[in-house]
Amino acid sequence: MVGIGPGGKEELTPLALSYLQQCTVIIGYKTYIDLVKSLIGEKKLVAYGMKEEQARALEAINLALSGERVVVISGGDAGVYGMSGVVLEALKEKNISPRKVNLTIIPGITSALKAASLLGSPLNHDFCLISLSDLLTPWEVIEKRLRHAALGDFAIALYNPQSHRRKKLRRAIEILLEYKNPATPVGIVREAGRLGEEIKLKTLAEITEEDADMRTVIIIGNSQSYFYENFIITPRGYKW
Amino acid sequence: MVGIGPGGKEELTPLALSYLQQCTVIIGYKTYIDLVKSLIGEKKLVAYGMKEEQARALEAINLALSGERVVVISGGDAGVYGMSGVVLEALKEKNISPRKVNLTIIPGITSALKAASLLGSPLNHDFCLISLSDLLTPWEVIEKRLRHAALGDFAIALYNPQSHRRKKLRRAIEILLEYKNPATPVGIVREAGRLGEEIKLKTLAEITEEDADMRTVIIIGNSQSYFYENFIITPRGYKW
C-alpha cells in the first residue's frame, strides 16, 4: 500500500516511487492512477470508482497470492482514511497472514499537512483529524468527536467535509460554534497541492456550504490561533 | 521551512530536496542536518541544540533579509510541532511581512504517519496528535486534551512522550485508562524510519515509563481497534 501524497510527482517520496516502478500491477481510484501514470512505465492498471474499496482490496490480495507484485495506491497517506486499513481488514476476514502477501505500507503526505503548509502553521500544536463522511461512521459518533475536539481546544482538520449527497458541513460548524469563538481562524483549501489549488481564509462563523466539496480540507484553529497577513498561526507558547 | 520527513533520503520529497539544494544556508538541529548532509553539497550550515528555536528563527529571518536563501529544517513535517510556527511568530513579533522574506513551507511525513505505517492501520479513522511536552504548554491543557481525546474515542498519537527530565507518560496513561479499555492496542515506535528503528506492541495497561523517550511515538487505538498478527487495525466500518 502506497501513499502518493498530494498528487504532484514533487511530493511523492522516492520510496513510494520505487514501489510504483517495481510492481507489476497498480490498483487504485482512477484519479490517483492518472496522477502517477507518467512516472510508472508499462504496468497492468486496475482503475476503479468510489465505494468499491472492499472488492478491490480482495482483488489486490488475490493478485498478490497469484504472484503479482501489487501496489494499492491511496491519495495522501495510505493509512489516513486510505486503503491500508481495508486491505488489512480483508486479510483478517479471509484469515490470510499479512506475511503471506509480504504486506508493506508506505506513507505519504496527507492533505491536512499539505493544506496546513499553504496556510502557515495552523496545526503547529495538538490537533485532530475528523472526517465528516457518515457513509461508514454513524453521524452520532462524528458529532461526539466534533464536540470533544472543540472542548479539548484542539486545532481541527476536517476531511470529506461535504459531497453532492452528504450535506453535513453546516451542522458540523453549528456544533463547533457551541464551544469555539466565532472569530476562530479557518483555512479552506481545495485541491491542496494539485492543479486548481484554491485557498480561502475565513472565520468559523463565516463558513458556508458553498465553501466545500469532497476535494476540500478545512482547517480550524484552536483558541490561540490568529491571522497574520494571509497566514494562520497557532502559537506554541513562546514568550517574546 | 522544510520538513525532511522521518530522516532517510528515501522519504524526503523531491520538493523538499530541491529547496535544500538551492538554498545558501541551512539552519536546524544538528541531528536533522546530519541526516541530510550527504545530499546537499557545500552550504553554510548553522547547527544548534534544543530550546533555541526563537533565537534561530530570528537568525533565519535576519539572514533572509540580508539576501541569503535560507532553509530552516524540521524533522518530519515543518508544521507539526516544527519550525514553521516559530518563524511565523518571529515575523509577526518583528512586524515583518512573510512576503518580504518570501516565506514558503514544504511539508514532510510526520512521525505519527511513519510510525502508523509500520504498525498497520492504527490511524485509519479520526485521530488526535498530542504532545506530552509541558515546556511550552501548561500540563493542565495537556490533561484536558488527553481526556477529550479519550472521551471522543479518537485514536491518539503521543509525541514527545517523555524525556530525561519530564516524566509525564505514566500520568498520561492513567488519565487515558479512566476512559479507555485497558486492552486497547498500542504501538510504540522508536526512531521511526531511522537507524535503530524499534517497534513494540502492547496494550494500554501494559505501557511503562521504560517504553518511551524523546524519540518515541506512541500510537493508541480507538475502541474498535484490534491486533491482527503484528499489526494494529482501526477499522473503517465496512461490513464483511
Interface residues (C-beta under 8 A of the other chain):
Chain A: G3 G5 G8 K9 E10 E11 L12 T13 P14 L15 S18 E53 Q54 D77 A78 G79 V80 Y81 G82 S84 G85 V86 L88 E89 A90 L91 K92 E93 S97 P98 R99 I105 I106 P107 G108 I109 T110 L113 K114 A116 S117 L118 G120 S121 P122 L123 N124 H125 D126 F127 C128 L129 I130 S131 L136 T137 V141 I142 K144 R145 R147 H148 A149 L151 G152 D153 F154 Y228 E229 N230 F231 I233 T234 P235 R236 G237 Y238 W240
Chain B: G3 G5 G8 K9 E10 E11 L12 T13 P14 L15 S18 E53 Q54 D77 A78 G79 V80 Y81 G82 S84 G85 V86 L88 E89 A90 L91 K92 E93 S97 P98 R99 L103 I105 I106 P107 G108 I109 T110 L113 K114 A116 S117 L118 G120 S121 P122 L123 N124 H125 D126 F127 C128 L129 I130 S131 L136 T137 V141 I142 K144 R145 R147 H148 A149 L151 G152 D153 F154 Y228 E229 N230 F231 I233 T234 P235 R236 G237 Y238 W240
